[in-house]
Amino acid sequence: MDSKPPGARRRLDLRLDRPLPPPPGFLRRGPFRDGAFTSALHEPRTAVVLGRWLGAALLVCFLTGLTSHFLQDPPHWLAPHLPSRPVNGYRITQGLHVISGIAAIPLTGAKLWTVYPRLFDWPPARSVLHALERLGIAVLVAAVLLELCTGLLNTLQWYPWPFPFRQTHFWLAWLAVGGLLIHLAVKAPLIARHWRGRQAPAPAGRRGFLTAVGAAVGAVTLTTAGQTVPWLRAVDLLAPRRPGPGAGGLPVNRTAAQAGTVTVPADWRLVVDGPRPFRIGLAELRQLPQHEAVLPIACVEGWSVSARWGGVRVADLLARAGAPPGSAVRITSLETEGPYRVSELPAPYAADPLTLLALRVDGEELSADHGFPARIIAPNRPGVLQTKWVARIEVLG
Amino acid sequence: MTAPATWLRGAALAAGLTLTGFGLYGLLDDAYVTEPAGVLWWAVGALVLHDGLWLPLVCLAGAALGAATGIALRAPRPTLRAAAPTRGPVLRGWLVVAVALTAVGLPAVLRAGRDSGNPTVLPLPYLRNWLLLLAATAVCAALVALARRRRRRRHQRRSGG
């Protein structure tokens, strides 16, 4: 390959670039034959156009996915610098993550169909290097297919595979992006040649095919994006969530029954741990200065909806506990188990006047499913970290 | 676009190899991913199902559709191919849209109605909605086909054909 420095190339010629003997001709049957594929659209220009669209979707998906990962599970050096604004930041990035991922489903299908005959190139491997490149394509395609499949099913809370979703989805994203960069590097001259469609007359049906793929992207987007885009709610026919107005229309990720928090201990009193620790019951919480904030619940699964939350500012509780300014906070739920029983509120969120220990939503007392007696609600945060059924707030160092 | 510089290709290749290595290392090293072989089998399964079953079916369906609507998709010369009018493109287009809606909607159709313990997950009648969308997009496609036919006739009349 001409991307190697001259010295490396000479070495590669001796090993990786050496032509491999072609397999015997009688093996060239079925799809390996010349002209086995009849459509005129299995050609580079169509692949380049679709590749651009798919590349853009995958890039948005990757970057918004990274954003979500760092907001949900920040490294310790990053946590104190996470911004609690813009209020709808996570709502937009995670909404885009799922929208671009769903758009990538028809784009991936169309792209792979276009280049499908290349799978049956003859000879299957011209050299060791060529075989390695094809292995790289297999990794890229498998990673993208698995990412789209696991991501889509996660929005339904359906986990038929034997591995954990979040970690696998995260690591496979690096394999997909790595594979994509290798693919771009290898195909760069071909892509450059067909970047503009001046090379040859367009085959019949190309425009129709690209229009159809565009229509398919539009159709799947319009019928699912309503789970996060309010004005598309009416055509939200296939999305796994349907947020509606009012507290009753607010979806939940984990019900009180699932969390084992349907009944709250009669002697529930919030523990606030700090330099001046105190315990406070629900009646007394209601006596404290009450604040309201319109904040979204934005779930990692791609749905989001804004609500009017009412309750006590977390910053007020921290001040009362004598927490020094710039303190981070650990929140513990009444749940006995679950990966999100404990969450940490980095300092910028804890200090934000919009961050509430909410007691009400849309004017009503919280229901058990929404976290009665009290829940955390903060701007620009993944929904799973908006801890419900709060038992304890603890000032961290 | 002019050919990208060699150094750029080299940088992309190096970055791609690095990220692939990072992802592979992370997957094998992650404490929660206790059975990386499970990921491998699912990856191989995805490739086999997609490239070994699904795409052959699509290609066969495309060829059958071409035969049924009488298009010689493999025209003898590129110029002829470029000039030849395609028939059945609207039907093909609708099939692309229908397959996309099915790929995205089918999991919800299959899972709808199960009691997951959380009524806010999959609250809609997904089977009905999916069929409704197939029907609505089919009507749109029929209208487009009708408009195309009318335009072609007008064009033929004008050119005396």
Interface residues (C-beta under 8 A of the other chain):
Chain A: D2 S3 K4 P5 P31 G35 F37 T38 S39 A40 I102 I105 P106 G109 A110 L112 W113 Y116 L119 G136 A138 V139 V141 A142 A143 L145 L146 C149 L152 L153 L156 Q157 W158 W161 P162 F163 P164 R166 Q167 T168 F170 W171 L172 A173 W174 L175 A176 V177 G178 G179 L180 L181 I182 H183 L184 A185 V186 A188 P189 I191 A192 R193 W195 R196 A200 P201 A202 P203 A204 G205 G208 F209 T211 A212 V213 A215 A216 V217 A219 V220 T223 T224 L237 L238 A239 P240 R241 R242 P251 V252 N253 R254 T255 A257 Q258
Chain B: M1 T2 A3 P4 T6 L8 R9 G10 A12 L13 A15 G16 L17 T18 L19 T20 G21 F22 G23 L24 G26 L27 D30 Y32 V33 E35 P36 G38 V39 W42 A43 V44 A46 L47 H50 D51 L55 P56 V58 C59 G62 A63 G66 L73 R74 A75 P78 T79 R81 A82 A83 A84 P85 T86 P89 V90 R92 G93 W94 V96 V97 V99 A100 L101 A103 V104 G105 P107 A108 R111 S116 G117 N118 T120 V121 L122 P123 L124 Y126 N129 W130 L132 L133 T137
